[in-house]
Amino acid sequence: MKDEIQKIIEMTQSGAVSPDQAAELIAALKENAGEPEEQVSATSSYSGNSVNLSTLESPQGSGFHFADNSVNASALAGLHLEESEFSDNSINASKLEHFHLVGSEFTDCAVNGSQLTQVTLGKSAINDSQFHGSKVTKLNLAGGSSISDAKFQGCSLKDLNLRSKAHISDVRFEGTNVKNLSLEESGFSDMRLQGCSIEASSFVKTQLSDLVLSGLEILESQFVESQFEDMQINGKDFLRRGRIEKSEFIRCHWSDVQISQCSFVNVKLIDVEISDLKLKDLDWKDLTIEGTQAFMAKLKN
């Protein structure tokens, strides 16, 4: 069965099947093989283990170390930790849910073809980790929590919320779809997004700086009282032209921003402050503009 599970993991990483489909395939594989699920318990630490086709009874408390484990086609739920560490783990074709981390770190992990759902971080960090072909939903960061030095490739992110000075920095997104992203009094910095889409999202009093965006789609999103600094938006990548559609920019400030090869469709710019903005090869359609002398007379046509 190990070979079959490895094949499913590879198919998920390549995008041939979704994480939901992978979970169904593995469940059917287990049922056909007639193998019962193993229950694995953890106490104050859990390190150096290989967890296969199992349900891990998650620990709760403080000072816990979950490190250097390989979790394959398994389930891990109900992790409630304080001042703890989840590090150097390989998560493959598995489901992680109902994580609550306070003053803790999720670090140096590889998450492949898996699902993470209902994860809450308070004064905690996700760093130096890679996510491939995975589905992340209902991820909440608050109290200065952060995601840094991470990579999301071929992933789906939905219902990601950042509050109270939470921050995402030094993160790479490739071929990743982000939906229902909500930031308030938080920050995006030193990031690279290629061939990604941001949909139905909200940025309020957010600082966006040192960003390079290629082939990006921004759809039905709103930016309010936010700062854009040191950004390059190159609409075209190998696959498509960038598009900003049915989105609003209200009382925002743009400084040292370059935008090229993008289409603006049904976009509103209201009370936008601009300094050092460079635009090239743009398409405009149904654009509403107010402020900064009507967006410098729409860049003098």
C-alpha positions as CSV (number, residue, x, y, z in Angstrom):
1,M,0.0,0.0,0.0
2,K,3.0,2.3,0.6
3,D,3.6,2.5,-3.2
4,E,0.0,3.4,-3.9
5,I,0.0,6.2,-1.3
6,Q,3.3,7.6,-2.6
7,K,1.7,7.7,-6.1
8,I,-1.3,9.6,-4.8
9,I,1.0,12.1,-3.1
10,E,2.9,12.6,-6.3
11,M,-0.4,13.1,-8.3
12,T,-1.5,15.7,-5.7
13,Q,1.8,17.6,-5.9
14,S,1.6,17.7,-9.7
15,G,-2.0,18.9,-9.6
16,A,-3.5,15.8,-11.3
17,V,-5.8,15.4,-8.3
18,S,-7.0,17.8,-5.6
19,P,-6.4,17.3,-1.9
20,D,-10.1,16.3,-1.5
21,Q,-9.8,13.7,-4.2
22,A,-6.5,12.4,-2.7
23,A,-8.3,12.0,0.6
24,E,-11.1,10.0,-1.0
25,L,-8.6,7.8,-2.9
26,I,-6.6,7.0,0.2
27,A,-9.9,6.2,2.2
28,A,-10.9,3.8,-0.6
29,L,-7.5,2.2,-0.6
30,K,-7.6,1.7,3.2
31,E,-11.1,0.2,3.0
32,N,-10.2,-2.2,0.2
33,A,-7.1,-3.3,2.1
34,G,-9.1,-3.9,5.2
35,E,-6.6,-2.2,7.4
36,P,-7.9,-0.6,10.6
37,E,-6.9,2.9,11.5
38,E,-4.2,3.1,14.1
39,Q,-4.6,5.4,17.1
40,V,-1.4,7.2,18.0
41,S,-1.1,9.1,21.3
42,A,1.3,11.9,22.1
43,T,2.2,13.2,25.5
44,S,4.8,16.0,26.2
45,S,6.8,15.4,23.0
46,Y,6.5,13.5,19.8
47,S,9.6,13.3,17.7
48,G,11.3,11.1,15.1
49,N,8.2,9.1,14.2
50,S,6.6,7.9,11.0
51,V,2.8,8.1,11.2
52,N,1.0,6.2,8.5
53,L,-2.7,5.7,7.9
54,S,-3.3,6.8,11.5
55,T,-5.3,9.2,13.6
56,L,-3.0,11.1,15.9
57,E,-4.5,12.1,19.2
58,S,-3.3,15.7,19.5
59,P,-1.7,17.0,22.7
60,Q,-2.8,20.1,24.6
61,G,-0.8,22.3,26.9
62,S,2.5,24.1,27.0
63,G,6.1,23.3,26.2
64,F,5.3,20.6,23.7
65,H,7.6,19.6,20.9
66,F,6.3,17.9,17.7
67,A,9.4,17.5,15.6
68,D,11.1,15.5,12.9
69,N,8.0,13.4,12.1
70,S,6.7,12.0,8.8
71,V,2.9,12.1,8.7
72,N,1.5,10.2,5.8
73,A,-2.2,9.7,4.9
74,S,-3.1,10.5,8.5
75,A,-5.3,12.9,10.5
76,L,-4.1,15.3,13.2
77,A,-6.7,17.4,14.9
78,G,-7.3,19.4,18.0
79,L,-3.8,20.7,18.6
80,H,-4.0,23.4,21.3
81,L,-0.5,24.5,22.3
82,E,1.3,27.3,24.1
83,E,5.0,28.1,24.0
84,S,5.5,25.0,21.9
85,E,7.2,23.9,18.6
86,F,5.9,22.1,15.5
87,S,9.1,21.7,13.5
88,D,11.0,19.7,10.9
89,N,7.9,17.7,10.0
90,S,6.9,16.2,6.6
91,I,3.1,16.2,6.1
92,N,1.9,14.1,3.1
93,A,-1.6,13.5,1.9
94,S,-2.9,14.2,5.4
95,K,-5.5,16.4,7.1
96,L,-4.6,18.8,9.9
97,E,-7.5,20.7,11.5
98,H,-8.5,22.7,14.6
99,F,-5.0,23.9,15.4
100,H,-4.7,26.6,18.0
101,L,-1.1,27.9,18.7
102,V,-0.2,30.6,21.2
103,G,3.3,31.9,21.5
104,S,4.4,28.9,19.3
105,E,6.2,28.1,16.1
106,F,5.3,26.1,13.0
107,T,8.7,25.9,11.4
108,D,10.8,24.1,8.7
109,C,8.0,21.9,7.6
110,A,7.0,20.5,4.2
111,V,3.3,20.1,3.6
112,N,2.4,18.1,0.4
113,G,-1.0,17.3,-1.0
114,S,-2.6,17.9,2.4
115,Q,-5.4,19.9,4.0
116,L,-5.0,22.5,6.8
117,T,-8.2,23.9,8.1
118,Q,-9.3,26.0,11.1
119,V,-5.8,27.1,12.2
120,T,-5.5,30.0,14.7
121,L,-2.2,31.7,15.6
122,G,-1.8,34.1,18.5
123,K,1.6,35.6,18.9
124,S,2.9,32.7,16.8
125,A,4.7,32.2,13.6
126,I,4.8,30.0,10.5
127,N,8.2,30.2,9.0
128,D,10.7,28.4,6.8
129,S,8.0,26.0,5.5
130,Q,6.9,24.9,2.1
131,F,3.3,24.0,0.9
132,H,2.8,22.1,-2.3
133,G,-0.5,21.2,-3.9
134,S,-2.3,21.8,-0.5
135,K,-5.5,23.3,0.5
136,V,-5.4,25.9,3.4
137,T,-8.7,27.2,4.8
138,K,-9.8,29.3,7.8
139,L,-6.3,30.4,8.8
140,N,-6.4,33.2,11.4
141,L,-3.4,35.3,12.5
142,A,-3.6,37.9,15.3
143,G,-1.5,39.5,18.0
144,G,1.6,40.1,15.9
145,S,1.6,36.6,14.4
146,S,3.4,36.1,11.1
147,I,4.1,34.0,8.1
148,S,7.7,34.4,6.8
149,D,10.3,32.7,4.6
150,A,7.6,30.3,3.2
151,K,6.5,29.1,-0.2
152,F,3.1,28.2,-1.5
153,Q,3.1,26.4,-4.9
154,G,-0.1,25.1,-6.6
155,C,-2.1,25.7,-3.5
156,S,-5.6,27.0,-2.6
157,L,-5.9,29.5,0.2
158,K,-9.4,30.4,1.4
159,D,-10.6,32.5,4.4
160,L,-7.2,33.8,5.5
161,N,-7.6,36.5,8.2
162,L,-4.8,38.8,9.5
163,R,-5.5,41.2,12.4
164,S,-3.7,43.3,15.0
165,K,-0.3,43.8,13.4
166,A,-0.1,40.3,11.9
167,H,2.4,40.2,9.0
168,I,3.3,38.1,5.9
169,S,6.8,38.7,4.6
170,D,9.4,37.0,2.4
171,V,6.8,34.6,1.0
172,R,6.6,33.2,-2.5
173,F,3.3,32.3,-4.1
174,E,3.3,30.4,-7.4
175,G,0.1,29.3,-9.2
176,T,-1.9,29.8,-6.0
177,N,-5.5,30.9,-5.7
178,V,-6.4,33.1,-2.7
179,K,-10.0,33.8,-1.9
180,N,-11.6,35.7,1.0
181,L,-8.3,37.1,2.2
182,S,-8.9,39.7,4.9
183,L,-6.2,42.0,6.4
184,E,-6.8,44.8,8.9
185,E,-3.9,46.8,10.4
186,S,-1.5,44.2,9.1
187,G,1.3,44.0,6.5
188,F,2.5,42.4,3.3
189,S,6.2,42.8,2.5
190,D,9.1,41.3,0.5
191,M,6.8,39.0,-1.4
192,R,6.7,37.4,-4.9
193,L,3.5,36.3,-6.5
194,Q,3.5,34.7,-9.9
195,G,0.4,33.4,-11.9
196,C,-1.8,33.9,-8.8
197,S,-5.3,35.2,-8.2
198,I,-6.7,37.2,-5.3
199,E,-10.5,37.1,-5.2
200,A,-13.2,38.6,-2.9
201,S,-10.6,40.0,-0.5
202,S,-10.3,43.0,1.8
203,F,-7.3,45.1,2.8
204,V,-8.0,47.7,5.5
205,K,-5.2,49.9,6.9
206,T,-2.7,47.5,5.4
207,Q,0.9,48.2,4.4
208,L,2.0,46.5,1.2
209,S,5.6,47.0,0.3
210,D,8.5,45.5,-1.7
211,L,6.2,43.3,-3.8
212,V,6.8,41.8,-7.2
213,L,3.6,40.6,-8.9
214,S,3.6,38.8,-12.2
215,G,0.5,37.6,-14.1
216,L,-1.7,38.5,-11.1
217,E,-5.5,38.7,-11.1
218,I,-7.3,40.8,-8.5
219,L,-11.0,40.2,-8.6
220,E,-13.9,41.7,-6.6
221,S,-11.6,43.0,-3.9
222,Q,-11.4,46.2,-1.8
223,F,-8.4,48.2,-0.5
224,V,-9.2,50.9,2.1
225,E,-6.8,53.4,3.7
226,S,-3.8,51.2,2.7
227,Q,-0.3,52.0,1.6
228,F,1.4,50.7,-1.6
229,E,5.1,51.2,-1.6
230,D,8.0,49.9,-3.7
231,M,5.9,47.6,-5.9
232,Q,6.2,46.1,-9.4
233,I,3.1,44.8,-11.0
234,N,4.0,43.2,-14.3
235,G,0.7,41.9,-15.6
236,K,2.1,39.5,-18.1
237,D,3.7,36.2,-17.3
238,F,4.1,33.1,-19.5
239,L,0.5,32.2,-19.3
240,R,-1.7,35.3,-19.1
241,R,-2.0,39.1,-18.9
242,G,-2.7,40.6,-15.5
243,R,-6.2,41.8,-14.6
244,I,-7.7,44.0,-11.9
245,E,-11.5,43.7,-12.1
246,K,-14.5,44.9,-10.0
247,S,-12.2,46.2,-7.3
248,E,-12.0,49.4,-5.3
249,F,-9.1,51.5,-4.0
250,I,-10.4,54.0,-1.4
251,R,-8.2,56.6,0.4
252,C,-5.1,54.6,-0.5
253,H,-1.5,56.0,-1.1
254,W,0.7,54.7,-3.9
255,S,4.4,55.5,-3.8
256,D,7.2,54.1,-6.1
257,V,4.8,51.8,-7.9
258,Q,5.2,50.4,-11.4
259,I,2.3,48.9,-13.3
260,S,2.6,47.4,-16.8
261,Q,0.7,45.2,-19.1
262,C,-2.5,45.0,-17.0
263,S,-6.2,45.4,-17.7
264,F,-8.4,47.5,-15.4
265,V,-12.1,46.6,-15.7
266,N,-14.8,48.1,-13.5
267,V,-12.3,49.6,-11.1
268,K,-12.9,52.5,-8.7
269,L,-10.1,54.7,-7.4
270,I,-11.4,57.2,-4.9
271,D,-9.3,59.8,-3.0
272,V,-6.1,58.0,-4.1
273,E,-2.8,59.8,-3.3
274,I,0.0,59.2,-5.8
275,S,3.7,59.8,-5.8
276,D,6.2,58.3,-8.2
277,L,3.8,56.1,-10.1
278,K,4.8,54.6,-13.5
279,L,2.3,53.0,-15.8
280,K,2.8,51.3,-19.1
281,D,0.6,49.4,-21.6
282,L,-2.6,49.4,-19.6
283,D,-6.2,48.8,-20.7
284,W,-8.9,50.8,-19.0
285,K,-12.6,50.0,-19.0
286,D,-15.5,51.4,-16.9
287,L,-13.1,53.2,-14.6
288,T,-14.3,55.5,-11.8
289,I,-11.7,58.0,-10.6
290,E,-11.9,60.7,-7.9
291,G,-9.0,62.6,-6.3
292,T,-5.4,63.5,-7.2
293,Q,-6.8,65.6,-10.0
294,A,-8.9,62.7,-11.3
295,F,-5.8,60.5,-11.3
296,M,-3.8,63.0,-13.1
297,A,-6.4,63.3,-15.8
298,K,-6.2,59.5,-16.2
299,L,-2.5,59.8,-16.9
300,K,-3.2,62.5,-19.5
301,N,-5.1,59.9,-21.6
